Amino acid sequence: MKKYNLARLNKRAEFGTYTEQINENTGMSQQTFQPSFSLWFGNYTQTIQEQLTLTGNNITDSKMIVIRHNDQVSGTYIVRIDESLYKVSNIASDDGIDSFDVITLVKYGE
Protein backbone atom coordinates (compact mmCIF):
# COMPACT_ATOMS: atom_id res chain seq x y z
CA MET A 1 0.00 0.00 0.00
CA LYS A 2 1.61 3.22 -1.13
CA LYS A 3 -0.94 5.98 -0.58
CA TYR A 4 -1.84 6.65 3.03
CA ASN A 5 -1.72 10.02 4.74
CA LEU A 6 0.93 9.98 7.49
CA ALA A 7 -1.24 12.28 9.61
CA ARG A 8 -3.71 9.39 9.97
CA LEU A 9 -1.12 7.35 11.89
CA ASN A 10 -2.24 9.00 15.12
CA LYS A 11 -2.91 6.09 17.48
CA ARG A 12 -0.49 3.90 19.42
CA ALA A 13 -0.47 0.08 19.50
CA GLU A 14 1.71 -2.14 21.69
CA PHE A 15 2.98 -5.41 20.21
CA GLY A 16 3.96 -8.10 22.68
CA THR A 17 3.40 -11.59 24.05
CA TYR A 18 2.01 -13.27 27.12
CA THR A 19 4.52 -14.44 29.71
CA GLU A 20 4.14 -16.55 32.84
CA GLN A 21 4.82 -14.65 36.05
CA ILE A 22 4.51 -15.72 39.66
CA ASN A 23 2.10 -13.68 41.76
CA GLU A 24 4.08 -12.68 44.86
CA ASN A 25 0.98 -12.69 47.06
CA THR A 26 -0.43 -16.09 46.10
CA GLY A 27 2.55 -17.95 44.65
CA MET A 28 0.40 -18.93 41.66
CA SER A 29 1.58 -18.36 38.11
CA GLN A 30 -0.43 -16.02 35.93
CA GLN A 31 -0.15 -14.82 32.37
CA THR A 32 0.72 -11.17 31.88
CA PHE A 33 0.92 -9.12 28.67
CA GLN A 34 4.54 -8.13 28.10
CA PRO A 35 4.95 -5.38 25.47
CA SER A 36 7.98 -5.70 23.17
CA PHE A 37 7.59 -2.50 21.14
CA SER A 38 4.96 0.05 20.13
CA LEU A 39 4.08 1.59 16.78
CA TRP A 40 1.92 4.39 15.45
CA PHE A 41 -1.06 3.16 13.45
CA GLY A 42 -4.14 4.40 11.64
CA ASN A 43 -7.51 2.74 11.14
CA TYR A 44 -8.22 1.01 7.84
CA THR A 45 -11.76 0.92 6.47
CA GLN A 46 -12.74 -2.54 5.25
CA THR A 47 -14.35 -2.95 1.86
CA ILE A 48 -17.56 -4.95 1.52
CA GLN A 49 -15.54 -7.80 -0.02
CA GLU A 50 -13.13 -7.86 2.93
CA GLN A 51 -16.04 -7.85 5.40
CA LEU A 52 -17.71 -10.76 3.59
CA THR A 53 -14.45 -12.73 3.46
CA LEU A 54 -13.87 -12.29 7.19
CA THR A 55 -17.49 -13.18 7.97
CA GLY A 56 -17.22 -16.30 5.78
CA ASN A 57 -14.20 -17.38 7.82
CA ASN A 58 -16.15 -16.91 11.08
CA ILE A 59 -14.04 -13.90 12.01
CA THR A 60 -16.60 -11.51 13.42
CA ASP A 61 -14.75 -9.31 15.90
CA SER A 62 -11.93 -8.02 13.72
CA LYS A 63 -10.17 -4.76 13.03
CA MET A 64 -7.74 -3.65 10.32
CA ILE A 65 -4.95 -1.18 10.99
CA VAL A 66 -2.23 0.46 8.87
CA ILE A 67 1.38 0.85 10.03
CA ARG A 68 4.60 1.93 8.36
CA HIS A 69 6.32 -1.20 7.04
CA ASN A 70 8.16 -2.89 9.91
CA ASP A 71 9.99 -6.23 9.69
CA GLN A 72 9.52 -6.81 13.44
CA VAL A 73 5.78 -7.34 13.06
CA SER A 74 4.78 -10.98 12.65
CA GLY A 75 1.80 -13.21 13.29
CA THR A 76 3.15 -14.31 16.67
CA TYR A 77 2.33 -11.05 18.45
CA ILE A 78 -0.59 -9.98 20.58
CA VAL A 79 -1.53 -6.31 20.04
CA ARG A 80 -2.86 -4.04 22.77
CA ILE A 81 -4.87 -1.03 21.61
CA ASP A 82 -6.19 1.03 24.50
CA GLU A 83 -7.20 -1.78 26.88
CA SER A 84 -8.30 -4.28 24.21
CA LEU A 85 -6.16 -7.23 23.12
CA TYR A 86 -6.01 -8.59 19.57
CA LYS A 87 -4.14 -11.41 17.83
CA VAL A 88 -2.45 -10.72 14.49
CA SER A 89 -4.44 -12.69 11.93
CA ASN A 90 -2.92 -11.48 8.65
CA ILE A 91 -0.30 -9.03 7.42
CA ALA A 92 -0.54 -7.54 3.93
CA SER A 93 3.07 -6.43 3.73
CA ASP A 94 4.71 -4.04 1.29
CA ASP A 95 8.47 -3.69 1.74
CA GLY A 96 8.99 -0.85 -0.73
CA ILE A 97 10.30 2.59 0.14
CA ASP A 98 7.74 4.66 2.10
CA SER A 99 5.29 1.77 2.16
CA PHE A 100 2.62 0.71 4.63
CA ASP A 101 1.39 -2.65 5.91
CA VAL A 102 -2.26 -3.52 6.51
CA ILE A 103 -2.69 -5.79 9.54
CA THR A 104 -5.86 -7.75 10.27
CA LEU A 105 -6.46 -8.15 14.01
CA VAL A 106 -8.91 -10.50 15.71
CA LYS A 107 -10.14 -9.96 19.26
CA TYR A 108 -7.90 -12.06 21.53
CA GLY A 109 -9.53 -14.87 23.47
CA GLU A 110 -12.50 -15.38 21.16
DAVEN-V72741 format. One line per field, one symbol per residue. ss: DSSP state (2 for helix, 1 for strand, 0 for the rest). phi: phi as a letter, one per 20 degrees, with the letter a starting at -180 (. if undefined). burial: # if it has 24 or more other ideal C-beta (glycine too) atoms within 12 Angstrom, else .. A space follows every 50 residues. Layout:
# DAVEN-V72741
ss->???
phi->???
burial->???
This chain:
# DAVEN-V72741
ss->00000222001111111111110000001111111111111110000222 22222200000111111100000000011110011111111100000001 1111111000
phi->.ddbfgffedcdcddacececefffdmeebecfdfdaccfbcfceffgff ffffffeldddcbdcdcfgbfffbfeedddcldedcdfebceeceffldc dddedcgfnd
burial->#..#........#####...............#.....####.#...... ........#..#########..#...#####...#######.#......# ######.#..
